[in-house]
Amino acid sequence: MIHPTAIVHPSASITYGVEIGPYCIVGENVTIGAGSKLLAHVVVNGHTTLGEEVIVHPFASIGGTSQDRKAADEISYTSIGNRTIIREYASIHRATRPGRTTAIGEDCLLLAYTHIAHDCQVGNGVTMSNLAQLAGQCVVEDHAGIGGMVGVHQDVRIGGYAFVGGMSRITRDVPPYFLAEGNPCEVHGLNSVGLRRRNFTADTIAELKNAYKLIYRSGNNMRQAIEALRGEVGSDAGRHLLAFLEAPSERGILK
């Protein structure tokens, strides 16, 4: 179903069951999966792939040229996972370097005016509230939540199941499972509500609470906290937290 006012390039790949509403523009190298909907006034261009059952609300822009000063006329990509919802005026830019991809996972909810810049990697089930902004090359792991009006610096990582409170300024990595908020931003404890909603066991939550104390309340520096954690964690979540802290970081871990 393509509205007569929509402009769809004849070389675009539009799968069965796609709906393209009034005044949408779909570029030459765009692929749209089955059951997806562009409601109205949506622009999708560049080498962009939308998965199945993606819903894009009016005035959103996907696959546009990077705002990076280094951007040239390279071929780079944008990918949106199945069942992701993109609300009004959101913008998602393609990657800067040739062959690279700005990737959004499945089942994400990107609310109005959110921005995801070049080369970002956003996992599955991520929620970004109104006006949340990711600068270039950020990584957001599965099921993280980012509150309204949050600004995230280039190259920052936000760990899985973490939650960042509204209007926070994020300049360092937020470890998974924790709650961070403020300007300057600080870690304030475990994202206990989010973990219970995701059916984490009481034992796992208790282990993560102990990990929080070792990292942020014991007087240890980060290296000492990591050494202490190696002998404490036993759950998959605990091992994930430890791996996140040990992984290379452009920005360092939020203190």
N, C-alpha and C positions, 0 to 999 in steps of 0.2 A: 504494500500500500504506500504509494508515493504521491504526496500532494502535488497538484499541478504547479504550485508556485515554488516548489523545491528545485534546486539545481544540483543534479547528480551527474558526475562525469561518466560517460559511457563505459570507461574502462574500470570503474569501481566494481568491487565484488560484493554484491548484495545477496545474502542468502534468503531462502524461502522464509516467509513470515515476518520479515522486517517491516517496520512502519517508519516512514520519514515524513514528518509533519510540515506545516507551512513555513516557507522561507528558509528552510535548511539548505546548507551547502555541503556537498560531499565531494572530496577531491579524487583525483585520478588513481592514486595508489592506496585507497582506503578499502579495507575488508570489514564487513559487518556481519556478525554471526546470527544464527536463527533466533527469532523472537525478540530481537533488540528493537528499541524504540527511540527515535530522535523526535522529541515532542514538538518543538517549533523553534525557529531562529537559531538552530545549532550549527556550528561550523566544525567540520572534521576534515583535516587535510594532512599532508605529509604521508609518509609510509606508516599508516596507523591501522591497527587491528583492534576491533571491538569484539569481545567474545559473545556468547549467547546470553540472551535475556538481560542485556545491559539497558538501562534506562537513562537517557540524558535529557535534562530539563532545559527550558528556554534560555538562550543566550550563552550557553556554555561553549567553550572553545577547546578543542582537543587536537594535538599534533602540530600546533603552531611552531614557528621557528623559535629556537632558544633565544633568550634575552642575554645570554653570555656574550661578552665582547669578542670572544674567540670564535664564535660561530661563523661558519662560512656556508657555502652552498653544498654541504656534504649530504650524503644519504645516510640518515639515521632514523630511528624508529620510535614508535609509541605503542604500547600494548595495554589493553584494558581487559581484566579478567571477567569471567562469567558472573552475571547477576549483580555486578557493581552498579550502584546508583550515583549519578552525578547531578547535583542540583544546580539551581540558577546561577549563572555568571561564573561558574568555576572555570579555571584554566589549567590545562595540562600541556606542557611543552615537550617536544621531542628532544632526544639527546643531542649533545654538541658534536662529539667526535664521530667520524664515519664508522658505521656498523654497530654503534652502540644503541641501547634502548632505554627509554624511560618506561618503567614497568609498574603497573598497578595490578594487584592480585584480585582474587575472586571475593565476592560478597562484601565489598567495601561500601561505605556510605560517606560520600564527600559532600558536605553541606554547602550552602550558598556562599559564593565568593571565595571558596578555598582555591589555593594556588599550589601546584606541584611543578617545580622547576626541572630543568634539564638533568637527565641521568639519575633521577631519584629512583629508588627501589622500594616500593610499598608492598607489604605482604598481604595475606588474606585476612578478611574480617576486620580491617582497620576502619575506625571512625574518626573523621576530621570534622569538627564543628565549624560554624560560620566564621569566615575570615581567617581560619588557620592557614599558615603559609610555610611551605617548605622551600628553602633555597636549594641551589644545585647540589647534586650528588649526595643527598641525604638517604639514609636507610631507615625504614620503619618496619619493624618485624610484625609478625602475625598478631592480630587482636589487640594491638595497642590503641589507645584512645587519646586524642589531642583536642583540648578544649578550644573554645572560641577565642579569636584574636591572638593566638599563639604564634610567635615568630621563631622559626628554627634556622639556625646558622648553617652555612654550607658545611658539608661533610659530617654533620652530626648523625649519630645513630640513636634510635629510640627502640629499646628492647621490647620483646613480646610481652603482652599483657600489662605493660606499663600504662600509667595514665598521667597526662600532663594537664594541670589545671589552667583555666582560662587566663588570658592576658599575660602569660609567662613568656620570658625571653630565654631561649634555649641555646646556649653556646657550647655546651659539652654533652657528652653521651649520657643518656638516661638509662640506667640498667633495667633489665626486664623485671617485671612483677612489682615494681615500686611506684610510689606516688610522688610526683614532683610538682612544684608550684613556686611562683614568685618571680620577682625581678629585683635583684638577681635571683635566679632559680636555685632551689635547694630540694633535696630529697627529704620527705617528711614521714616516711614509713612505707608499709606494704600496701599495695592496692587490694586490700582484703575483700572489699565488696565485689570488685571485678572478678577476683579469683573464685569466690563462692558462687557467683553467677555462672562461671564456667566449670563448676563441679570439681574444683580441685579438692583433694582429700584434706581432712583436718591435719594429718601427719605432714603432708607436703607444705601446707600453710605454716605449720609450726616450724618446719625446717627453714623456710624462707624468712620467717620472722627472726630466727636466730642468725641467719646470714646477714640480715639488715643490721642487727646489733653489732656483729663482728666488723662490718664495713664502716658503719657510721657512728657507733656509740662506744666503741672499745678503746679509742685512742690510738688504734693502729693506723699507720699509713696504708696506702692501697696495696703495696707489695706485701706488707705483713698480713693484711686482711686476706689476700688471695692465698697465701701460704696456709693460714688458719683454716680457710674454707676447704682446702683440698682434703683435710682429714675429717670434715664434718658432713659434707653433702653426700646423699645417697639416692635421692630421687632424680627423675629425669629433669624436673624443673631446676633442681639445685645444680645439676651438671650443666644445664643450659646457662644459668647465671654465671657459673665459674668460667665457662668458655667465652661468654661475652666479655667478662672482665679481662681475660687473658688475650683476647684478640687484638690485633693492631688497631690503633685509633689515631685519627688525624687530630682530634680535638681534646682527647683525654676524658676521663670519667667525671661526671658531676659529683662534686664534693658535698 
